[in-house]
Amino acid sequence: MKNRQQKLKENLVKSQPKVSKKSLVLGSIIATLLAVTPFLFNLYQSVPNERVWNTFLFSYDSGDWESANYAMWIFTGKAVPLMLLLIWFFTNRHWWYHALIVPIFMYIYQIISIYNDGAGVFDEMHFYYMIPIMAIIVPSIYLIRARIFNKINEASKSLEELEAEFKISPKNFWEKIKQYF
């Protein structure tokens, strides 16, 4: 009886997926970032409402914004959604995750234009800067979708099985980055 229970326990342990220490640490970091998102979004409240913000590390002149607090409010309003989109992009395993590149580049462009254009019209998205990115991403997504539906019509696989077939599962962060270049 005891031998049979040991075998059952061994089989149960073998059937459990192996979780590496590295993936546990990375998952913990991602979960922590997601949990502190409200704090990060309200971080601007600790910035003084003055034109020049002096700390022991640096001095920030808000320039045309006239208030470091206001400038940081604008920045956190762009940086926090960008961080969440990047987490979503690098942890997503569905075939459509490339569509996330468009809003990622939009937020990056807006953050750059905040500091280049000053307090001018920074949030007005200059659509022609996004056209090259969208010219690559949108047709690619459409072609992948068309391939999936062609295979659905030809095969007896379910949509979930076909999505699993198109998933790209690199082993680490650098392999995920390398697949784009």
Buried (B, 14 or more C-beta within 10 A) or exposed (E): EEEEEEEEEEEEEEEEEEEEEEEEEBEEEEEEBEEEBEEBBEBBEEBEEEBEBEEEEEEBEBEEBEBBBBBBBBBBBBBBBBBBBBBEBBEBEEBEBBBBBBBBBBBBBBBEBBEEEEBEEBEEEEEEEBEEBBEEBEEEBEEBEEBBEEBBEEEEBEEEEBBBEBEEEEEEEEEBEEEEE
